[in-house]
Amino acid sequence: MALVVQKYGGSSVADADGIKRVARRVVDTKKAGNDVVVIVSAMGDTTDDLLDLAGQVTPTPPPRELDMLLTAGERMSAALLAMATMQLGVQARSFTGSQAGVITTEQHGDARIIDITPSRITSALAEGDIAIIAGFQGVSQSTKDITTLGRGASDTTAVALAAAMGADVCEIYTDVDGVFTADPRIVPTARKIDAISYEEMLEMAASGAKVLHLRCVEYARRYGVTVHVRSSFSTKTGTWVTADPATLATAQRSTNSGVRGADEQGEQMEQAIISGVAHDRSEAKITVVGVPDKPGKAAAIFEALAAAEINLDMIVQNVSAAATGLTDVSFTLPKTDGKTAIKALEKAKADVGFDSLQYDDQIGKVSLIGAGMRSHPGVSARFFAALAATGVNIEMISTSEIRISVVTRAEDVDTAVRAVHTAFGLDSEQVEAVVYGGTGR
Amino acid sequence: MALVVQKYGGSSVADADGIKRVARRVVDTKKAGNDVVVIVSAMGDTTDDLLDLAGQVTPTPPPRELDMLLTAGERMSAALLAMATMQLGVQARSFTGSQAGVITTEQHGDARIIDITPSRITSALAEGDIAIIAGFQGVSQSTKDITTLGRGASDTTAVALAAAMGADVCEIYTDVDGVFTADPRIVPTARKIDAISYEEMLEMAASGAKVLHLRCVEYARRYGVTVHVRSSFSTKTGTWVTADPATLATAQRSTNSGVRGADEQGEQMEQAIISGVAHDRSEAKITVVGVPDKPGKAAAIFEALAAAEINLDMIVQNVSAAATGLTDVSFTLPKTDGKTAIKALEKAKADVGFDSLQYDDQIGKVSLIGAGMRSHPGVSARFFAALAATGVNIEMISTSEIRISVVTRAEDVDTAVRAVHTAFGLDSEQVEAVVYGGTGR
């Protein structure tokens, strides 16, 4: 008997109707002959509402208490989903993260999973029940307090449970049909990707794609969990995320041929070269102007930032001007870390000796992702040509084996994404995506 | 160092402002040099809202899941209150009923407390922290599932914890100033009672007074816990409920002298004869008409009702008519049990052989309570005279050592309460009560 782990996000269980619809999907999965474990997020905007309530009481909610408060949300939806499932005549029981054996570090608000000991879940399944688990939470190994796992962590909990229980698949249900070749709200002709590798999905997530959380994909890759991202509003197949997507290829898969010319016909023998185009408007750029071009200066900048626990994304250093012996160092980072980074650099100013700092929060990042570009020269050339043809200016470039990213003006992001999507033959003949609302979470 | 246990109801913590106000009260109590343990209910109408949500998902919420759902409410308010307390610079920690060691039976929705093992609370106090406990909940001894203790049980949890920890006092905070000689919304000249015995408070609660739950008073009496019912909106002294209220008497206490005449002056050497007038509109009356006046017939009626688990209040049997050999048996019961009772009696009809059933849900009950009436003849005479003078018809009478109750038409209740209140000299010269809204819970 197959074991299916399913995760339903907040938009899938936004209200009583959503809960009932999810219950029907859960019951159908069980009646198809599977053991079913469900991880569920809080309903709709509950988590944000609870954060808001906490904010009304104190500007600095203590982490332990905030976790006690926020976990009420998932507890409620797990109980309601169990009720709806039993109403359809199928036995189900709800469990908190603690009862499900999700053991974590003690870092409230951002705990990491140390271990999963799902014995109560296994027992429930053995009794023929469906187990419905409150996502986003666990219990601290050291303090025995309830912890939350950081935003977007219900996906990770689901994958972790799937790994611990040796599940056949982990289905991540959301309000879009799967992972698309680009954000359908920007590119109406984006196609749903049938199958994608862990690596490419990691790059997509890191480059701005919001459908699957980076952390969850990392966990799936590390433990070899097959993930199926699909819509809770339909029964269509979604996107499979796995080690070897080529074996899951179907005749309907995109036959784009990358640099060989968009008019080539025939079945693709190899995995598609390009998976998709991601974009990201959540970053800002900081330029440290006039850094003395001496050994150790750049290092001092990055040490100061590391000490402030700033996560950097792209880093670019220009060639120093021979006349001045000075150079500029630019990097991108989450906008939310902007102030902290500026403060850290101001403190390091005397030590590094730079002239000034420039802060730019009007940037956007556009990335092309595809495992095939490793072995196909000319991809970057086509990419830059497409951008040039639209008149979009490239400000920074960063590449990996399977990704090319550029920084442009934020207002140029949509144009750039569409141009690149078309240039690589990713456009479908019709508008394929159905967007049900929400942010794809 | 004194240990003070405080309980705050839903109307005291209805919103963020309420939470902050309660936090200030809690901190003041701590700063006065006490150890403080707080039991808190869910905010405002949260419990009702959650019940409503469950109802939208299924008409028959499974008890285990309903408890998982409802306990989210108290969890939230406990966490928020802890946050607000820390915001005022005083260490506090929230605990679920389970973490506080409230061990119960496994009856979801109406669990009974088996034991309280508050070691985590004691440790928290020893570290100088304030312990804030989610009310209304515990953990089942047998199944280890979360249980709720039935409506109005936060008061009982508070008293039970006070008993288990040997607290000096259990303060029950509500939105009225204390227990009044009558409902201030019916009798504006009702006085706040300074001190009342457990027995009288039991009778008040059983007779319809809503300020303290019957179950909580029972627990306090059994374990000798001193209870202080007071308003969370002011610092005025409320009503002390204790074994020996006379020792707590103050010069301001009502010097009503019962049957000795309202004009007598001087300090009362004994406890006041009459504590107050309670009323109840939640009951209905059933009359079993034409019961054969033979041995065993009445017993068969009450056996049928007991088998249906109906709680009866007043029972009256008329003398049988010599001519017919038939009698009528009337009794009162909660309106909510009306249908079930009628069904049970219909089933017993053949066995008992009565003629018909009458159902009357337009009754009201008015009760006079006072420990002093035991030793003062003439109380009932004065009581019935007061009612007769207003033209209120008495339909049923029931008495105990310290209580006289009558059933009247529901529409006559207010008139009856006022008349009796005045007749026994309970009216104050001015309107004393401040009603902050809500039902006094």
Interface residues (C-beta under 8 A of the other chain):
Chain A: A16 I19 K20 L50 L53 A54 Q56 V57 T58 P59 T60 P61 P62 R64 E65 L66 M68 L69 T71 A72 G73 R75 M76 A78 A79 L80 A82 M83 A84 M86 Q87 R93 S94
Chain B: A16 I19 K20 L50 L53 A54 Q56 V57 T58 P59 T60 P61 P62 R64 E65 L66 M68 L69 T71 A72 G73 R75 M76 A78 A79 L80 A82 M83 A84 M86 Q87 R93 S94
